[in-house]
């Protein structure tokens, strides 16, 4: 029977061995902020995007997925779900900019 608890390693210590570095060799430190793409990245088609986390109802997720695949099957040139969501959100934001004529605002008022 064990007499004591095992001491867990401190995974956040800076002086520990990095398993990625151990396998691939020492990595070079970053010379720029990776959250801001360079002009070269933007020209190559890499835009300034960031992953966002939202909670959505299962009904909306299912409708969104169904619509995405319907569009794909219909031959609509849509890259991925992020593209569809970005366009839908842009439409909703444009609608909100209409003020009193906004369909989104009316939906919010009727909740």
CORPEMO-V105562 format. One record per residue. N is the residue number from 1. PSI is psi in degrees with one decimal (* if undefined). Layout:
n: (N/N)
psi: (PSI/PSI)
This chain:
n: (1/2/3/4/5/6/7/8/9/10/11/12/13/14/15/16/17/18/19/20/21/22/23/24/25/26/27/28/29/30/31/32/33/34/35/36/37/38/39/40/41/42/43/44/45/46/47/48/49/50/51/52/53/54/55/56/57/58/59/60/61/62/63/64/65/66/67/68/69/70/71/72/73/74/75/76/77/78/79/80/81/82/83/84/85/86/87/88/89/90/91/92/93/94/95/96/97/98/99/100/101/102/103/104/105/106/107/108/109/110/111)
psi: (138.6/140.9/-20.6/172.1/145.9/141.1/121.9/143.9/151.4/101.4/-13.1/5.8/139.7/-21.7/8.4/166.3/131.2/120.5/-32.5/-44.4/-37.0/-34.2/-43.9/-9.4/166.9/128.2/148.9/142.7/152.6/137.1/-9.9/166.2/117.9/-12.7/-15.7/111.4/149.0/167.9/-35.7/-42.8/-43.3/-42.2/-33.1/2.3/1.0/113.1/175.2/94.6/151.5/139.3/136.7/143.7/124.4/152.6/125.5/152.3/153.2/-34.6/-45.1/-42.0/-44.6/-42.6/-43.5/-48.6/-44.3/-45.1/-39.7/-48.8/-30.6/-43.2/-42.0/-45.5/-29.1/-2.1/14.6/133.9/90.7/126.5/-54.8/177.8/-33.6/-39.0/-46.5/-45.2/-40.0/-42.8/-44.2/-40.7/-38.7/-41.6/-43.4/-41.3/-39.3/-40.5/-41.8/-30.4/-14.6/-9.3/-124.9/-23.3/1.0/126.7/-34.2/-44.2/-40.3/-39.6/-40.3/-38.8/-28.5/4.3/*)
